[in-house]
Amino acid sequence: MRSTRSFRFDEAFDEWTRDWQYNDNEEARGKAKYGYHLYFPQWHDTDIRAMLRRDRDHPCVVLWSIGNEIPNQLEPDGYKMAHELMAICHEEDPSRLASSACDRSAIASRNGFMDELDIMGYNYIDRLYGTNTYVPEHARFPRRLMFGTETGAQIHYWLGVRDHDYVIGEFVWTGIDYLGESSLPRRGSSAGFIDIASGKKANFYLRSAYWREDPMLQILVSGGGATGEARRGAAADGAARDGGPARDGGAPRDGAAPAGARVAGAAEAAAAARGVASAEGLASPLGTGRQAPR
């Protein structure tokens, strides 16, 4: 029986002191109008210490986060609160590193905010650098560790991790479909590698192909409908939002197609000859050096 390993990036806050209108990067309405910023000054010390003390004995926790897409990352003095929260993390648990998930790294990496972090955390770094992902940031910060605190399904995200030892990993939004964050007639997001009935989608096998050294082939039948919706309103079938890179279901834009993409065409033709609607075959590129669970 195979063992399953789960690694947790334990996150404390979604906002600090800035009001709900301040960061509209992903939602036109910004943060919640009656959100935690109303209580942060009084309760942040108590609440983050409570989280750290509750979870620090759990071995699955590998990193702490002082916040996700925090509007204060845009402020000239936002680094001061980052420094305070990082100090609390180190005081309560000296054994683990801490970070923050920065969706405005173009600013946060220049105003001192990200300098306070043990590891630099990036949400959707391809918004800045396309398929080059972390390479330009490494040129700026050659001695810093980095990771994708939130990324998409596209292969260039994984290649940015696989091919650069200064990038320790990524957290993909999202691994599994979920209810919510959608609009009628949908009940939930279909951006995951796995659907809510535990069915594995095409991108699951494509990622597996990049993780494996042994050949891997999977044929999928599709009715030709949309492959799913990306988080926060991006178009289905991997279409880009606002001219940026696709975040869900799109074909990799990383130069030469992987072996799986080449096999897909042959499988499609064979399926069509048998009268099947469509099919995709995904085979493993060589030399990835990783073994994925079957």
N, C-alpha and C positions, 0 to 999 in steps of 0.2 A: 504494500500500500504506500502510495506517495505521500510525503508530508507536505503541508502547506505552510509557507512562511508569510507572515504579514508584518509590514514595517509601518509604523505610525509617525506622522509628522503632527505633533500635538499643538493646536493653535488656540490662542487665547481670545483674540479680539478681531472684529471686522471694522471697527472704527475707534478712534480715540476722542479728541476734543472738537474736531471740526464738524460743522453742521452738515445736514443731509444734502445740501445743494453743492457742496464743494468739489466732489469728484464724480463727474458724469462720464467717465471713460467707457463704462460698459452698460450703464443704465442712464437714459436721459433724465430720469428723476433723481439720480444720485443715490445716496444711502437712504435708509428708512428715516422718515421725518421725525418719528418719536423713538429713535433708536438709542443705542448705548451711549452715544456722545452726551446725552443728558445726565448720565450717572458716572461717567468715566472719572472725573476729578475726585469724587468721593470714594469710589469703589474699586478702582483699577488695581491698587496695591493688594487689597484683600482678595480680589477675585483671581488674579494671576498666581498669587501664592497658594491659594486653595487648589487650583488646577495642578500646579507643580507638585505639591505634596500628595495629592490624590494619585497621580500617575507615575511618579518617579521610580517606583518599584516595579513597574511593568516593563519587562525586557523588550517588548515590541516597540516601545517608544524609542526612536533613534534621534529625533531632533525636536526642539521646541520652536514654536513660532510666536512672536510678539504681535503679529497682526497680518491680516490679508487685505491687500489693496487699500491700505490705510490712507485716507485723504491727507493726513499730516505729512506724508512723504513729499508733498509738493511745497511745504513751507520752508523758509530759510532756517528756522529754528526747530524744525521737526526732529532733527538729530538728537536734541536734548532729551525728549521723551523716549526716543529709541535707546539712548544710553541708559536711562533710568531702568527701563524694562529689561534690558539685557543684563544689567547688574543684578537685578532680582533673580533672573534665571540662573546666573552663575552662583549666586549666594545659596539658593535653594538646592541646586543640583550642579556641582562642579564637574560632574562626569560627562555631561552632554553639551553639545554645541547648540546655538540658537540662531534663528534667522527671522526674516520677514518676507512675505510674498509681495514683491513690488511690481505693480502693473505700469508704473510710470518711471521706469529705471533710467530713461533718458535724462530725467531731472534728478531723481533720487541718487543716482551714482555721481552727481556733480555737486550736490549741496551738503554733503557730509552724512546724509541719512544712511546710505548703504555701507559707509565706512565703519559704522558702529556694529555691523553684523559679523558673526563668526564666519558664515558662509553667505555669499551673495545669492539672493533668491530672485528669480525672474519669472514673471507671468507672461507667456507668449512673446518670447524674445524675437521671434521672427517678424513681429510688427516693426521692429527697428532694422533688422539685418537680413530679412528674408531667409533663404536656406543656408546662409552663412552662420546663422544662429549665434553661438558663443565666441566664435573666432575673433571678431573685432573687439569684444569686451576683454578677452584674454590679452590682446595687444595693449590695451589700456591698463589692465591690472594683472600683470604676469605672475604675481605671487599669491593671488587670491583663488580660493576654491569657489565653484559656482554650481548651481543646479536649477532645474526647471521646477519651480514651485507650482506652476500650472502650465500645462502644454496641451496640444491637440493630438489628433490621431495621425497626422501626417508623418511620413517616415523621416523627413529631415530633422524632426525633433529627436528621434531615437539615434540617428546617425551623429547628431551633435553630442550625444552622451557616449556612444560607442567608440567614436574615433578620437576623443580628447580626454586624457586622463585627469584633467583639472575640472571636469564636469562629473559630479558624483552620482547623478541620477536624475529622474524626473517623476513628477506626479501628473498623470494624464487625466484631463477632463474630457470624457469620463470613462472609467473602465466598464461600468454596467449602466444600462438604461435606468431611469428613475422616474417616478411620478412627480409632477410639478414642473415649474419653469417652462410653461408651454401655453398654448392658446387653443381654443376650440377649433376643430373637433378633436384635437389631440388631448390626451390626458397627461402626457409627460414627454420628456426628452428622449430621443432615440440616437443620441450622439455616442453611445457606448460601443465597446467591442463585443459586449455580451448583452442580449436583450433580457427583459424582465422574467422570461421563462427559462433563463439560463442557456438559450441558444447562442451559438458562436457565429459571429458575422464575418464577412470577408476580411475586414481589417484585423480581426483576431488572428487569422491564419497568415496574413501578410506580415504582421509583427512577429509571429512565430517563425516564419521563414528567415527573418533577419536575426533571430536569436539562435537558430539551430545550425549545427554543422552537418547533420545527416539530411538526405533529401526528404522533402515534405511536399505532398500534393493533396490538394483538397478541391473538389468540384462542388459548386453551389448552384442551385437553380433559383432564378429570379423571375418575378412576374413583370419586370420592367418598370416598376413604380419608383418613387423617390427612395433613396437609400437612408434617409433620416434627416433630422434637423440638427444643426449645430447649436451650441449654447448661445443664448441671448440673441436670437433672431437672425443668425447667419443663414443663407439660403441652403436648401437641400442639395444633395449630390455634390457636395464639396465646393460649391460656388463661393467665390471670395466675397467678403463683406467690405464695402468701402474701398475696393481696389486692393485690399490686403490679401494675404495668403489664406487659403481655405483651411477650415478648422475641423471639418467633419466629412469623412467618406470620400474625399477627393483623391485623385491619383497623385503619387509622389512627384514632386518637382525637383528632383535631385540629380539632374543630368541623365545618365544612362538608366534605362529601366532595369529593375531587379529581375532575376531569373523568373520569378513568379509571374511578372507581367508578360514575359515572352511566352510562357506556357499558357497563359490565359487565352491568348488568341487561338491557339490550336484547340483548346478545350471548347471554346465558344463555337468554332466551326464544326467540331465533332457533334456537339449537342444540337446544333441547328440541323445537321444532317439527319439526326434521329427524331427531329420534330420537337425538341425540348426548347422552351422559351429562350433561355440563355444559361450560360454556365461560366464559372471562373475557376481557373486552376492556379494554384500558388505553389511555387517550388522554392527551395532554400538556396540563397546565394552561398557561396563557399567561404569558409574562413571567418565566420562571425565570432567564433570563440565562446558562444553562449549556448546553453541547453535549456529549452523551455519545457515546462510540463506538458504532457500530452493531454 
